[in-house]
Amino acid sequence: MGSYCFFIAASWGNAAIPKHFNALAHRLVERGHCVVYLPHGTKVAIDDGNFHVRNFPSPRPTRLRDFVFLHNLVREYRPDCMIANFGAVNVMNIVGWLNRVPCRVNWYHTLSTQNEIDTTEAAWKNAILNWRKRAVYRLATTVMANSEETRQDAINAFRIKRTKTHVFFYSLPDSANSLPDAIRSDNYFIICPGRLDRSKGQDVVIKSLAYLKSAGIKPQVRFVGAGRQLSMYQALAEEAGVKGQCVFVGSVPHEEMFREMAAAAFTIVPSRSEAFGLVNVESMSVGTPVIASAVGGIPEIIRDGVDGYLVPPDDPEALAEKMKLLLSDPTLREQMGENARQRFLDMFEQTKNIEQQVLWFEELVERHRTPSL
């Protein structure tokens, strides 16, 4: 095996996804490769051995100057593999293809149905964007999905050949040891993390509280996250008579969200569409069971009746029934929490997952690498 050069375009910061790609980058460096990390939206300057951080000129790298910048960087480093995420997919694919970079990998994170639910664009504009995305994906050598459901969506929505796709789950570092012991108390609350968009389904939770209230059960739910639906959900909580049970916390630092999860009786993920749902894994990592919608990639994470419960999407009554079960049975909560914690260690803990991904990328480059002209 030789020494290769990888470009990784991903966000930067303390959230789960940048942590994953930062860990991938540093493990590649530890194995003797050069990595150029290209964050967008954050300015970072690092040159540490074979690890280099270079910043796109624009916060979202979609302008001509970003293409010129990346072209010059490719000419300088001659990467063997370019790994693109989110807003950098177009520039990375096009520049990589024009410069004959052997491996061009797009990470596919979001189901097309989720975009359809949350979009505010006109139908004609969405059609153009989808056509453009399909054209860009044709330039990639590999489309990496974060779940089997996401892989199938990429195949169906953008006509990508299955042989051109691969699946890697997201991973998380094990943060449980950094949390205080015995953080839970008898004063339980429920946590519902996620941005406040319709696809995330927080309105279903609010409606489920009304069912529980009619049965004399009045838990508090802490909605952690911000978004454009906030005022609508606040009005819905008031209309349903559960305003006092709904606490809209807003966005919090990643470590604070883990503390919230660790203190909660359980986590609710009521999504209408979800490619993967990292919050499920985050909750499992601190031993907190999850009630989640049986949609998208979530059933690939949560085992129904083992780590928590899976419920139909958009069904507040079904959600309320499972909430009632967990609220009324501390022994069941404890057992599911232990199962969830072990599931995290077996499937999603970062050290093992990153090692597998690094080996896969090395093999990918070895297969595609061609002698320099």
Phi, psi and omega in degrees: 000134179268188175259129186244168176241128180242135168257131177234115176258112182204168178291168183230138178149199188257008178277173188295315185293311175299327176298320180298311184286332174293319177295320177299315181299313184290328176290324175299318178297317180299332179269012171096009181263162174264134178233129170251114183262129185242087177284153174233137182093350180224134179265119181224139178235110180219133167225103185227093183064241180266009179252119183232135175249126179233138187256130171300148178298327184255149176302324172241113192283075181235004184262166181303319181297332177288323177294317179296315179303312183292321177302314180295324179292321178296319179296329180284314188261340182051063184294151174271336184211135176240124183248118189244143178227147169051234188292348181268000185300313184297309184294321181293318180293312185293312180294320178297318179293316180297328181264008175059039173294127189300318184240124180232107188249126174255128175270121184258113192251335195233131179292146179297328179293327178293319176299320180296322180292318189267347188294147173246006182277157175293155183301320181296324180290320177298323179297318179295317180297320179293321177297318179296318180296320178298319179295319180293319180296334176296335181277346181280150173272334179214137171251116183265122180258152180267004173195164177296324178297320179293320177301314181295324178296318178298319179296314184286316187281328188236012173056044178270136178293140182300325180295346180265003185246159175208158181239129167227127174290152168294157177233165177224144169292150180282108183257002186299324183291343180271356180269149179295146178290157175049045184285335179280153178222182178288343180272073187286148165229172179246142179247138176232094184269149176142155179295151186272078175235159186300324182296337183277342167075024180298334178297331178294321178296316180301317179294325179294328178297327177294321176297315181295322181298322179294341177262008178082016180250124187228070178284158173266136175244128178258113179269109183258113181144160180241166178165174188285348181269005187305306184296325179295318181289324176297318178294322179295320179297320178293316180297324181278355179077023181236023183304319182291344180265353183251118178247116180265101189283330187085189180286143178226158174302155185302317180297324179293323178295321176298319178296321177298315180297317182294333180273348186277155174293317176196169180251143175245130176235089191266035189299147172273335176207137183203121180293317183218298179089073182301332181298332175299313180293320179299318178295316180297327183296333178256014174075030178252123181294164187230136165252120187222158176290142178276066182228157172053226182274359184299317178296347174281347181254304186269129174265116185300127180082359181244301179263354185159213180226146170254135182231158176297145177291153175060035182229085184297330180291316178296320178297317180299322179298316180289324175300317180299318179301311183288323179295330186267356187225089180299325180295318178296316178302316182295317181293316178295324177296319177295319177298318181297317179299316180292322177300318177300311183297324182284325192244331194232358179294140197292319188305309182292318182295315181296320179300316178298318181292320178299314179299321179295316180295323176298316179294322179300312180296319180301322180289325187264342189296137177235153179300143178296142179280000000 
